[in-house]
Amino acid sequence: MHDLQRRLISLPWLLPLMVFALLSATTLYIRDRQVEIEYNAANEELNRTSAAYTSNIDERLSLHTQFLRSVAAFASTRHFPDETSWRTFSDEVQAFEHLPGMYAFAYARALNKGEKDSYTVDMRKRLKNDQFRIFPPTQREISLPVTLKTPLVCRIFNRDMPTP
């Protein structure tokens, strides 16, 4: 009986220790679950934000694609557009209203090496300007001189685009 009393006397410290261990484990589990919930919420918010950005980019790319298709259709209807048709086209397209961040666009005809001289002569006649030339001079096989620009700040912007 003495042994039993001694064991019962030593048990009071065991119960608080078990309660402490149980409460500590529960607290750690709850904290771990809370961290996981916060992580998942932050991840979901990031996914929503990414989806919104992706949708916005997709919408803008779609508008740019439509614009580029209209430019391609315009370019395919004429061998070389004149300023009047270019102005009409650029006014009808209204790219500056529908494509944020676009400040200018231009028509650049691809010229093979053999076409450069005839193009220069044609542009000199068309513009009544004997000083017209493709700038800078190049020996590449293809040149892309910008000839019509919107907004029409200047009539001719004859710089060869691939040239740095």
PyMOL commands that set and color helices and strands:
alter all, ss='L'
color gray80, all
select helices_A, chain A and resi 2-77+83-93+95-98+113-127
alter helices_A, ss='H'
color red, helices_A
select strands_A, chain A and resi 105-108+111-112+142-143+146-150
alter strands_A, ss='S'
color yellow, strands_A
deselect
rebuild
show_as cartoon
